[in-house]
Amino acid sequence: MINIESMKIDKNNIYVNIIFISIFLIFLDAYEVFSIPISWIGLLLLVIPALLEGKDISNSGNINIIYIFSILISIPQIVFIVNNEINSSYNLYIFLRYLNIFSFIFLFYFSLYFFNAKNVNLAMLGLNRFIIFFSAITIYIFIAQIYDLYEPFRNRANTDIAEMTQATFWLSQPHRAMSTFREPVIFVTFFFPLVLIYLKYNDNKNYLIAVISGFALGLSKSDLLRVISLLIVLYLILNYLSTKKIKISLVFLILSMFTSSTLGFLECNLNPDSIECSKFEEDVKKINDSGDIKIKINSSNPVNLDNDRLSSIRFFLDTLPNLNPEGIGIVNIKFNDYMNERSEETQLSIENMRNVQNLIIFYTLGFGFVFPVTVFLVYLNLFITKKRDFDLLFFFILSIFLFISPIEELNAYFGLILGLSFILFTKNKNESDI
């Protein structure tokens, strides 16, 4: 006789395994096969469980909201396409951008449907193993890059179009962990939310995981990481003042991150004979003139923005008064025209194509005020309808982290993360369904 309940559990196990295989592939951001980024393969694979459960997801009661939002964000793009001659490359670009948006929405609602109590436990067990595994990989690659040990060849182009190869060496700055990503800040953007969700939700004494993952994250020397860490510290203080309780694992995480992000070592000080250091003999001699291992303190102000981010903000503020949304296909083109005009005024050279590096800027300029208004209404509804406690505050911090990250597009992974955290941190005790 067939046990229906066992079949259901087996299906859920399969889905959870697919999710974590997908996440691992998404995290292989630095690599590609047959000119296809492995992270793209992971994002497509992540959508499969949601597609298989599409009928149940569509019955969630929010399908009409999705239809309305889809129409609103499509109008500027359709108008632009009708009024302009476009080529196949532009069509492909737009298709991929909209695919990212709809996969985000689909995975968000899949998470609300899928992560019941049993499946959350499966996910937490998977997170435990994945965080340990990926932290170990990150630390190994960090050491391997310094001491010329083996690491898989990074064959994907850098995010900076002017410099196609990925930067894995810093002569005068402490070496930075980038793990299997193309940049340290992208590594932080994708890995940090998983660590926060696991440590916040899990009541076990996960001190070792907190220390190891915090150490791995801190090696990135990311200012974004330090900014969000300050928000987590504020959260812990407010939570303690209100409840007289404190999440010790989060304290260990923050301490470990701040230690490894503040104290840094120069590659050419630790291993002056490395392949990269051998190209800068005179500089390496100066670095090692004392013969001692030097600890370099990261004293930068994490709130200070780099030139690219400042330029994006200026472009955004200068464009808002006369905002004329023409779809997301030309946002970065307009940004580069803006940068070129400024470079002529300041007699600087801007040779490479740059992106706005922020999804609020990208979608607001592409779709108009419909995007920020929608986001505002969603969070206003949460604030009004959900229990206003420190779990809701934690969800807001996670959301802020994704919105201020340098990733300028929504994607299936972000939908999964926000959907899971929504279930864990905003669902009222008396709610049976979302």
C-alpha positions as CSV (number, residue, x, y, z in Angstrom):
1,M,0.0,0.0,0.0
2,I,1.4,3.4,-1.0
3,N,2.2,5.8,1.9
4,I,1.1,9.2,0.6
5,E,2.7,11.1,3.5
6,S,6.1,9.4,2.8
7,M,5.8,10.5,-0.8
8,K,5.2,14.0,0.3
9,I,8.2,14.1,2.6
10,D,10.4,12.6,-0.2
11,K,9.2,15.3,-2.6
12,N,10.0,18.0,-0.1
13,N,13.5,16.5,0.5
14,I,14.1,16.6,-3.2
15,Y,13.0,20.2,-3.4
16,V,15.3,21.2,-0.5
17,N,18.2,19.3,-2.2
18,I,17.5,21.1,-5.5
19,I,17.5,24.5,-3.6
20,F,20.9,23.9,-2.0
21,I,22.5,22.6,-5.2
22,S,21.1,25.7,-6.9
23,I,22.5,28.0,-4.2
24,F,26.0,26.4,-4.6
25,L,25.9,26.9,-8.3
26,I,24.7,30.5,-7.9
27,F,27.7,31.0,-5.6
28,L,30.1,29.8,-8.3
29,D,29.9,33.4,-9.7
30,A,33.5,33.5,-10.8
31,Y,33.2,30.6,-13.3
32,E,31.5,29.7,-16.5
33,V,31.2,26.7,-18.8
34,F,30.8,27.1,-22.6
35,S,30.6,30.9,-22.0
36,I,27.5,30.4,-19.8
37,P,28.0,31.7,-16.2
38,I,27.5,28.8,-13.8
39,S,25.5,31.2,-11.5
40,W,22.9,31.6,-14.3
41,I,22.5,27.8,-14.4
42,G,22.0,27.9,-10.6
43,L,19.3,30.6,-10.9
44,L,17.4,28.6,-13.6
45,L,17.6,25.4,-11.5
46,L,16.3,27.3,-8.5
47,V,13.1,28.1,-10.4
48,I,12.3,24.4,-11.1
49,P,10.6,23.5,-7.7
50,A,8.6,26.7,-8.0
51,L,7.5,25.8,-11.6
52,L,6.5,22.3,-10.4
53,E,4.3,23.9,-7.7
54,G,3.1,26.7,-9.9
55,K,-0.6,25.8,-9.7
56,D,-0.6,25.9,-5.9
57,I,1.4,29.1,-5.8
58,S,-1.1,30.8,-8.2
59,N,-3.9,29.9,-5.7
60,S,-2.2,31.9,-3.0
61,G,-4.7,34.8,-3.4
62,N,-2.0,37.3,-4.5
63,I,-2.1,36.5,-8.2
64,N,-4.1,39.6,-9.1
65,I,-1.5,41.9,-7.3
66,I,1.2,40.2,-9.4
67,Y,-0.7,40.8,-12.6
68,I,-1.3,44.5,-11.8
69,F,2.4,45.0,-10.9
70,S,3.5,43.2,-14.1
71,I,1.4,45.5,-16.2
72,L,2.6,48.7,-14.5
73,I,6.3,47.8,-14.9
74,S,5.8,46.7,-18.5
75,I,4.2,49.9,-19.8
76,P,7.3,52.1,-20.0
77,Q,9.2,49.3,-21.7
78,I,6.5,48.6,-24.2
79,V,6.2,52.3,-25.1
80,F,9.9,52.5,-25.7
81,I,10.0,49.4,-27.9
82,V,7.0,50.6,-30.0
83,N,8.6,54.1,-30.5
84,N,12.2,53.0,-31.2
85,E,14.1,50.6,-33.5
86,I,15.7,47.9,-31.4
87,N,18.0,45.0,-32.2
88,S,18.2,41.4,-31.1
89,S,20.8,42.2,-28.4
90,Y,18.5,44.7,-26.8
91,N,15.6,42.2,-26.9
92,L,17.7,39.6,-25.2
93,Y,18.9,42.0,-22.6
94,I,15.3,43.0,-21.8
95,F,14.1,39.4,-21.7
96,L,16.8,38.5,-19.2
97,R,16.0,41.5,-17.0
98,Y,12.3,40.7,-16.8
99,L,13.1,37.0,-16.3
100,N,15.0,38.0,-13.2
101,I,12.1,40.1,-11.9
102,F,9.5,37.4,-12.4
103,S,11.7,34.7,-11.1
104,F,12.1,36.8,-7.9
105,I,8.4,37.1,-7.5
106,F,7.8,33.4,-8.3
107,L,10.5,32.3,-5.7
108,F,9.2,34.7,-3.1
109,Y,5.7,33.2,-3.3
110,F,7.1,29.7,-3.6
111,S,8.9,30.2,-0.3
112,L,5.7,31.4,1.4
113,Y,4.0,28.2,0.1
114,F,6.8,25.7,0.7
115,F,8.4,26.6,4.0
116,N,6.0,25.1,6.5
117,A,7.3,23.8,9.9
118,K,8.7,20.5,8.5
119,N,10.4,22.1,5.5
120,V,11.9,24.9,7.5
121,N,13.6,22.3,9.7
122,L,14.9,20.6,6.5
123,A,16.2,24.0,5.3
124,M,17.9,24.8,8.6
125,L,19.7,21.5,8.6
126,G,20.8,22.2,5.1
127,L,21.9,25.7,6.0
128,N,24.0,24.4,8.9
129,R,26.0,22.1,6.6
130,F,26.2,24.6,3.8
131,I,27.5,27.5,5.9
132,I,30.2,25.3,7.4
133,F,31.1,24.0,4.0
134,F,31.2,27.3,2.2
135,S,33.0,29.1,5.0
136,A,35.8,26.5,4.8
137,I,36.0,26.9,1.0
138,T,36.2,30.7,1.5
139,I,39.0,30.5,4.0
140,Y,40.9,27.9,1.8
141,I,40.7,30.1,-1.3
142,F,41.9,33.1,0.7
143,I,45.0,31.2,1.8
144,A,45.5,29.6,-1.6
145,Q,45.6,33.0,-3.3
146,I,48.3,34.2,-0.9
147,Y,50.5,31.1,-1.0
148,D,49.9,30.0,-4.7
149,L,48.0,26.9,-3.8
150,Y,45.5,25.3,-6.1
151,E,42.2,27.0,-6.8
152,P,39.9,26.5,-9.8
153,F,40.7,28.9,-12.7
154,R,38.5,32.0,-12.6
155,N,37.4,32.0,-16.3
156,R,34.5,34.5,-16.1
157,A,35.0,38.1,-17.0
158,N,35.3,40.7,-14.3
159,T,32.4,43.0,-13.5
160,D,34.6,45.9,-14.6
161,I,34.5,45.7,-18.4
162,A,37.7,47.7,-18.7
163,E,39.6,44.9,-16.9
164,M,38.4,41.5,-18.1
165,T,40.4,39.4,-15.6
166,Q,39.2,39.1,-12.1
167,A,41.3,41.0,-9.5
168,T,42.7,38.6,-6.9
169,F,45.8,40.6,-5.9
170,W,46.2,43.8,-3.9
171,L,49.8,45.1,-3.6
172,S,49.4,47.8,-1.0
173,Q,46.1,46.7,0.6
174,P,45.3,43.7,2.8
175,H,44.3,40.6,0.8
176,R,40.6,40.2,0.6
177,A,38.4,37.1,0.5
178,M,36.2,36.8,-2.5
179,S,35.5,33.1,-2.2
180,T,33.9,31.7,-5.4
181,F,32.6,35.2,-6.5
182,R,34.1,37.8,-8.8
183,E,34.3,40.5,-6.1
184,P,34.4,40.5,-2.3
185,V,31.3,42.7,-2.0
186,I,29.3,40.2,-4.2
187,F,30.4,37.4,-1.9
188,V,29.1,39.3,1.1
189,T,25.8,40.2,-0.6
190,F,25.0,36.5,-1.3
191,F,26.5,34.7,1.7
192,F,25.8,37.0,4.7
193,P,22.0,36.8,4.5
194,L,22.1,33.0,4.8
195,V,24.3,33.2,7.9
196,L,22.0,35.8,9.5
197,I,18.9,33.8,8.8
198,Y,20.3,30.6,10.3
199,L,21.8,32.2,13.4
200,K,18.7,34.3,14.1
201,Y,16.2,31.5,13.7
202,N,18.1,28.6,15.2
203,D,18.0,28.5,19.0
204,N,20.9,26.1,19.4
205,K,24.3,27.4,20.7
206,N,25.9,27.8,17.2
207,Y,29.0,29.6,18.5
208,L,31.5,27.7,16.3
209,I,29.5,28.3,13.1
210,A,29.1,32.0,14.1
211,V,32.9,32.4,14.6
212,I,33.9,30.5,11.4
213,S,31.4,32.1,9.1
214,G,32.0,35.6,10.7
215,F,35.8,35.1,10.2
216,A,35.3,34.1,6.5
217,L,33.0,37.1,5.9
218,G,35.3,39.6,7.6
219,L,38.2,38.5,5.4
220,S,36.3,40.3,2.6
221,K,37.1,43.7,4.2
222,S,33.8,44.8,2.8
223,D,32.4,48.2,4.0
224,L,28.9,47.0,3.2
225,L,29.4,44.2,5.7
226,R,30.5,46.6,8.3
227,V,27.5,48.9,7.7
228,I,25.0,46.1,8.1
229,S,27.0,44.8,11.1
230,L,26.4,48.1,12.8
231,L,22.7,47.8,12.2
232,I,22.8,44.3,13.7
233,V,24.6,45.7,16.8
234,L,21.9,48.3,17.1
235,Y,19.3,45.6,16.8
236,L,20.9,43.5,19.6
237,I,21.1,46.5,21.9
238,L,17.5,47.5,21.4
239,N,16.4,43.9,21.7
240,Y,18.3,43.5,25.0
241,L,16.9,46.7,26.4
242,S,13.4,45.6,25.7
243,T,13.5,41.8,26.4
244,K,16.6,41.5,28.6
245,K,17.6,38.7,26.2
246,I,20.5,38.6,23.7
247,K,21.4,36.3,20.8
248,I,24.9,35.2,21.8
249,S,25.6,33.5,18.5
250,L,25.0,36.9,16.7
251,V,27.4,38.6,19.2
252,F,30.1,36.0,18.3
253,L,29.3,36.5,14.6
254,I,29.8,40.3,14.8
255,L,32.9,40.1,17.0
256,S,34.5,37.6,14.6
257,M,33.6,39.7,11.5
258,F,34.9,42.9,13.0
259,T,38.2,41.2,14.0
260,S,39.0,39.7,10.7
261,S,37.7,42.8,8.7
262,T,39.8,45.2,10.8
263,L,43.1,43.3,11.0
264,G,44.6,42.6,7.6
265,F,47.8,41.3,6.1
266,L,49.6,42.1,2.9
267,E,50.1,39.2,0.5
268,C,53.6,40.3,-0.3
269,N,54.4,40.5,3.4
270,L,53.3,37.0,4.1
271,N,54.6,35.5,0.9
272,P,57.0,37.8,-0.9
273,D,58.0,35.1,-3.4
274,S,54.4,34.6,-4.7
275,I,53.7,34.7,-8.4
276,E,52.0,38.1,-8.2
277,C,54.5,39.7,-5.8
278,S,57.5,38.7,-8.0
279,K,56.2,41.3,-10.6
280,F,56.8,44.2,-8.1
281,E,60.3,43.5,-6.7
282,E,61.1,47.1,-5.6
283,D,57.7,47.5,-3.9
284,V,58.0,44.2,-2.2
285,K,61.4,45.1,-0.8
286,K,59.9,48.3,0.7
287,I,57.0,46.3,2.2
288,N,59.4,43.8,3.9
289,D,62.2,46.3,4.8
290,S,61.7,45.6,8.5
291,G,61.6,41.8,8.1
292,D,58.5,41.6,10.3
293,I,55.0,40.5,9.6
294,K,52.9,43.7,9.7
295,I,49.3,43.9,10.6
296,K,47.4,46.6,8.7
297,I,44.4,48.1,10.4
298,N,41.4,48.8,8.3
299,S,40.5,52.3,9.6
300,S,38.3,53.4,6.7
301,N,34.9,54.8,7.4
302,P,32.3,52.2,6.2
303,V,29.7,55.0,5.6
304,N,32.0,56.7,3.0
305,L,31.0,55.7,-0.5
306,D,33.3,55.1,-3.4
307,N,33.3,57.2,-6.5
308,D,31.2,54.8,-8.5
309,R,28.4,54.7,-5.9
310,L,28.5,58.5,-5.4
311,S,28.2,59.0,-9.1
312,S,25.2,56.7,-9.2
313,I,23.5,58.6,-6.5
314,R,24.3,62.0,-8.2
315,F,22.9,60.6,-11.5
316,F,19.8,59.4,-9.7
317,L,19.1,62.7,-7.9
318,D,19.8,64.8,-11.0
319,T,17.4,62.7,-13.1
320,L,14.5,62.5,-10.6
321,P,13.1,66.0,-11.2
322,N,12.6,65.3,-14.9
323,L,12.0,61.6,-14.6
324,N,10.8,60.1,-17.9
325,P,10.9,56.3,-17.5
326,E,11.7,54.5,-20.8
327,G,12.2,51.0,-19.5
328,I,15.2,49.3,-18.0
329,G,17.0,48.8,-21.2
330,I,18.6,52.3,-21.4
331,V,19.2,53.2,-17.7
332,N,22.9,52.2,-17.8
333,I,23.3,53.9,-21.2
334,K,21.9,57.1,-19.8
335,F,24.2,56.7,-16.8
336,N,27.3,56.4,-18.9
337,D,26.2,59.4,-21.0
338,Y,25.9,61.3,-17.7
339,M,29.4,60.1,-16.6
340,N,30.9,61.1,-20.0
341,E,29.5,64.6,-19.7
342,R,30.9,65.0,-16.2
343,S,34.3,63.6,-17.3
344,E,34.4,66.3,-20.1
345,E,33.7,69.0,-17.5
346,T,36.4,67.6,-15.1
347,Q,38.8,66.5,-18.0
348,L,38.7,62.9,-16.8
349,S,38.6,59.8,-19.0
350,I,35.7,57.4,-18.7
351,E,36.5,54.5,-21.1
352,N,34.5,51.5,-19.7
353,M,30.8,50.9,-19.4
354,R,29.5,51.2,-15.9
355,N,26.3,50.2,-14.1
356,V,24.3,52.1,-11.5
357,Q,25.0,49.3,-9.0
358,N,21.8,49.6,-7.1
359,L,18.4,48.1,-7.7
360,I,16.4,51.0,-6.3
361,I,18.1,53.4,-8.7
362,F,17.9,50.9,-11.6
363,Y,14.2,50.1,-11.3
364,T,13.0,53.6,-10.3
365,L,14.7,55.2,-13.4
366,G,13.5,52.3,-15.6
367,F,9.9,51.9,-14.4
368,G,9.2,55.3,-12.8
369,F,7.8,55.9,-9.3
370,V,5.7,52.7,-9.5
371,F,8.6,50.7,-8.1
372,P,9.5,52.8,-4.9
373,V,5.8,53.3,-4.3
374,T,5.1,49.6,-4.5
375,V,8.0,48.8,-2.1
376,F,6.8,51.5,0.3
377,L,3.2,50.2,0.3
378,V,4.4,46.6,0.8
379,Y,6.5,47.5,3.9
380,L,3.8,49.9,5.2
381,N,1.3,47.0,5.0
382,L,3.8,44.8,6.9
383,F,4.2,47.4,9.6
384,I,0.5,47.8,10.0
385,T,-0.7,44.2,9.8
386,K,2.2,42.3,11.4
387,K,3.2,42.1,15.0
388,R,5.6,45.0,15.5
389,D,8.4,43.2,17.3
390,F,12.1,42.6,16.9
391,D,11.6,39.8,14.4
392,L,9.9,42.3,12.1
393,L,12.8,44.7,12.6
394,F,15.3,41.9,11.7
395,F,13.4,41.3,8.5
396,F,13.6,45.0,7.7
397,I,17.4,44.9,8.2
398,L,17.7,41.9,5.9
399,S,15.6,43.8,3.3
400,I,17.7,47.0,3.7
401,F,20.9,44.9,3.1
402,L,19.6,43.6,-0.2
403,F,18.4,47.1,-1.3
404,I,21.6,48.9,-0.6
405,S,23.9,46.1,-2.1
406,P,25.7,46.8,-5.4
407,I,23.5,44.2,-7.1
408,E,21.2,46.2,-9.4
409,E,18.6,43.5,-10.1
410,L,16.2,41.3,-8.3
411,N,16.7,37.6,-8.9
412,A,15.4,34.2,-7.9
413,Y,17.9,33.8,-5.1
414,F,16.8,37.1,-3.5
415,G,13.2,36.0,-3.8
416,L,14.0,32.8,-1.9
417,I,15.9,34.7,0.8
418,L,13.2,37.3,1.4
419,G,10.5,34.7,1.2
420,L,12.2,32.4,3.8
421,S,12.9,35.3,6.1
422,F,9.4,36.6,5.7
423,I,8.0,33.2,6.9
424,L,10.5,33.0,9.8
425,F,10.3,36.6,11.1
426,T,7.0,38.2,10.2
427,K,4.4,35.5,10.4
428,N,2.2,36.1,13.4
429,K,1.7,33.2,15.9
430,N,-2.0,32.9,15.0
431,E,-1.5,32.7,11.2
432,S,-1.8,29.4,9.6
433,D,-1.2,30.5,6.1
434,I,0.3,33.4,4.4
